């Protein structure tokens, strides 16, 4: 995975709070874990939306009737 080296000013209190939640010790690990958590949150949101809208689900009666044994 390509990486980029950068310089940013980070609020120390915010960093410490996030490190405590993510249980990370370095700035790099904290940032990477925070990025991953944002991506996971988006994936969960998209999954919930897909389920709510039943996107890609074929739940017609003939499909459901095959799901149950008689």
N, C-alpha and C positions, 0 to 999 in steps of 0.2 A: 504494500500500500504506500503510495507516495506520501511524503511528509513535508511540512513547511516549517521552517524555523521563523519565529516572529518574536517581537518584543511588545508586551502590553503591560499596562498598569492594572493591577488587580487589587480590589478591596480586601484587605487582610481578614477582616471580620467575616465577610461573605465567604471567602475561601475556607476559613476555619469551620464555619457552619456547614458548608457543603462537604468538607472532608469528614466531619463527624457523621453525617448522614450516610455518605458513600463508603465510609471506613477506608479511606485512602490516605496516603501520607505525603505523596509528592504532588506538586502542582500539575505536572504532566499527567500523572495517573488520574487526578481529580478531574481535569478538563476532559480527558478521553472518556472516563466513566460518565460524566455529565452529558457529553455528546451522545453516547450510546443510550443513555436513559431517555433523552429527548426522542431519539429514533424509535425506541421501544414504545414510548407513549403514543407517538404518531401511529405506529402499527396497530396498537390496541384500539385506538380511536377508529381507524379505518375498518378494522375487523368488526367492531360493534356496529358501525354504520352499515356495513355489508349485511350483517345478520338482521338488522332492523329493516332493511329494504329487501331482504331475501335475494340479494344479487347472486346470480349464478346457481341458485337453488331451484331444483325442479321438484316441487312438492305437490304436483297434481295428484288427483285421486288414484290414478293407476300406479303411480310410483309408491305412494303411501300404502296402498293395498298389498303390495308385495313385501312390505316391511314387517308385516304381522303374520304370524303363523295362525292358522285356523284349527 
